[in-house]
Amino acid sequence: MQNDDTGFQAQEKRQAKSCLSVFLTVMLILFSLAIAAAAGVIVLDSIMLRGEEHTLSWRVKRYKVAGQFIWYDFKEQVSRMFSGEEQSVSCPVEPPESESESELEPDSGQ
């Protein structure tokens, strides 16, 4: 009686290689999409800010703040998805209190 495990091992190796190659291809595509999105944002931001003189550190700070908002929204979405609860999203920064209309109207009596 001869054990024919070598055929199974070769088949498993081929399946593992194909699975790994599919995984790496998907990861490469996602990475490329992320880089393309970041480049698109930078190019569009440069076009929108044309003519305005802003330093590189100002723009980097602006991108960091935008990234923080995107990360916050992503975490909220994932936590809602796994908790199974439908919650309303609250903004992390409270807006300033609005001024009343009487403060906005100019004095016409003087």
C-alpha positions as CSV (number, residue, x, y, z in Angstrom):
1,M,0.0,0.0,0.0
2,Q,1.5,3.3,-1.1
3,N,0.6,6.6,0.4
4,D,-0.1,9.2,-2.3
5,D,0.3,12.4,-0.2
6,T,2.6,14.1,-2.6
7,G,-0.3,14.9,-5.0
8,F,-2.3,16.5,-2.2
9,Q,0.6,18.5,-1.0
10,A,1.3,19.9,-4.5
11,Q,-2.4,20.8,-4.9
12,E,-2.5,22.5,-1.5
13,K,0.7,24.5,-2.4
14,R,-0.9,25.6,-5.7
15,Q,-4.1,26.7,-3.9
16,A,-2.1,28.5,-1.3
17,K,-0.1,30.3,-3.9
18,S,-3.1,31.3,-5.9
19,C,-4.9,32.5,-2.7
20,L,-1.9,34.5,-1.7
21,S,-1.5,36.0,-5.2
22,V,-5.2,37.0,-5.2
23,F,-4.9,38.6,-1.7
24,L,-1.7,40.5,-2.8
25,T,-3.4,41.7,-6.0
26,V,-6.4,43.0,-4.0
27,M,-4.2,44.7,-1.5
28,L,-2.1,46.3,-4.3
29,I,-5.3,47.6,-6.0
30,L,-6.6,49.1,-2.7
31,F,-3.2,50.7,-2.0
32,S,-3.2,52.1,-5.5
33,L,-6.7,53.5,-5.1
34,A,-5.7,55.1,-1.8
35,I,-2.6,56.7,-3.3
36,A,-4.6,57.9,-6.3
37,A,-7.3,59.4,-4.0
38,A,-4.7,61.2,-1.9
39,A,-3.0,62.6,-5.0
40,G,-6.3,63.7,-6.4
41,V,-7.1,65.6,-3.2
42,I,-3.8,67.3,-3.3
43,V,-4.1,68.3,-6.9
44,L,-7.7,69.5,-6.5
45,D,-6.7,71.5,-3.4
46,S,-3.8,73.1,-5.3
47,I,-6.2,74.1,-8.0
48,M,-8.7,75.5,-5.5
49,L,-6.0,77.5,-3.7
50,R,-4.4,78.9,-6.8
51,G,-3.4,82.5,-6.3
52,E,-3.4,82.3,-2.5
53,E,0.0,82.2,-0.8
54,H,-0.1,79.4,1.8
55,T,2.9,77.7,3.3
56,L,3.5,74.0,3.1
57,S,3.1,73.7,6.8
58,W,-0.3,75.3,6.6
59,R,-1.4,72.9,3.9
60,V,-0.1,69.9,5.9
61,K,-2.0,71.0,8.9
62,R,-5.1,71.3,6.8
63,Y,-4.6,67.8,5.5
64,K,-4.1,66.4,9.0
65,V,-7.3,68.0,10.2
66,A,-9.2,66.5,7.2
67,G,-7.6,63.1,7.9
68,Q,-8.7,63.3,11.5
69,F,-12.3,63.9,10.5
70,I,-12.2,61.1,8.0
71,W,-10.7,58.7,10.6
72,Y,-13.4,59.8,13.1
73,D,-16.2,59.1,10.6
74,F,-14.7,55.8,9.7
75,K,-14.4,54.7,13.3
76,E,-18.0,55.7,14.0
77,Q,-19.3,53.8,10.9
78,V,-17.4,50.7,11.9
79,S,-18.5,50.8,15.5
80,R,-22.2,51.3,14.4
81,M,-21.8,48.4,11.9
82,F,-20.5,46.0,14.5
83,S,-22.7,47.1,17.4
84,G,-25.9,46.7,15.3
85,E,-27.4,49.9,16.7
86,E,-28.7,52.7,14.5
87,Q,-27.4,55.8,16.2
88,S,-27.3,59.4,15.0
89,V,-23.8,60.7,14.4
90,S,-22.9,63.6,16.6
91,C,-20.3,66.1,15.5
92,P,-17.1,66.0,17.7
93,V,-17.0,69.8,17.8
94,E,-20.1,71.6,19.0
95,P,-21.0,74.6,16.9
96,P,-21.0,78.0,18.5
97,E,-24.4,79.2,19.8
98,S,-26.2,81.2,17.2
99,E,-26.8,84.9,17.9
100,S,-30.4,86.0,18.3
101,E,-32.1,88.0,15.6
102,S,-32.4,91.1,17.8
103,E,-28.6,91.2,18.1
104,L,-28.2,91.0,14.3
105,E,-30.7,93.8,13.5
106,P,-29.1,97.3,13.3
107,D,-30.5,100.0,15.4
108,S,-32.8,102.1,13.1
109,G,-33.9,104.5,15.9
110,Q,-30.5,106.3,16.3
